[in-house]
């Protein structure tokens, strides 16, 4: 009798697995390492905007002396250490840092830096021939604000396919995407522009660039597989994270029992009744330690 009860216990014990591909992308990892290294040498480091779209990780770094701020609130002291985060900044931010005598610690992801320079070149080219730089991205996302700065804030920003009407199809076009955007939507935007040009202005000079980061797109097949192998998916990311929203939508499309949380307090025990397998995944801004804490908490339920 006792043995069968033990068997029953093990039979219903939940298996909780962390997605092996989840966690910081290399750009975020690099910026956090830069911040941690600086904080070992300096008491204070001022980061312009959230260092990462994850409040738990921000709280951890704040304990070591990181301060999240904006240009208006920076201290007057000369040589204050100012960190630019992974998303990058427009050229005007570099001027502000230099003009105020601050010490710049540039944590911009190298992939974003490369994209900024591509946009700058495309903008100079388009200026000469009366063309347009177009960016598929979220208008207020810091990466897009930075990218747009390299086109003198004259880029056309498309948040969705429905907005392609802003483009003049008879003038040259250079199309880019924010690094963390949805690849499928970007493909449909590329094709819709091609179609418009073919139908009405076949001689238009149009080029597009595949600028969605492979750290995001390469995760999709593994995530799909992971979501189909677990009965419940707990997706952990800050609510502001762009790739978090994108990757969570993929989870939801594969597994209806997918839940998006940003902290341990949001776990709802009713999600796990009679469930045997739970998968924990997260965005490129989700620290591994947070997913581990959440996995351990679920195991105690
Ligand atoms: S997703 Fe890619 S481009 Fe964006 S920060 Fe990470 S590594 Fe850099």
Boltz pocket constraint, residues with backbone or C-beta under 6 A from the ligand:
constraints:
  - pocket:
      binder: B
      contacts: [[A, 25], [A, 26], [A, 27], [A, 28], [A, 86], [A, 87], [A, 109], [A, 110], [A, 111], [A, 112], [A, 179], [A, 180], [A, 213], [A, 214], [A, 215], [A, 216], [A, 284]]
      max_distance: 6.0
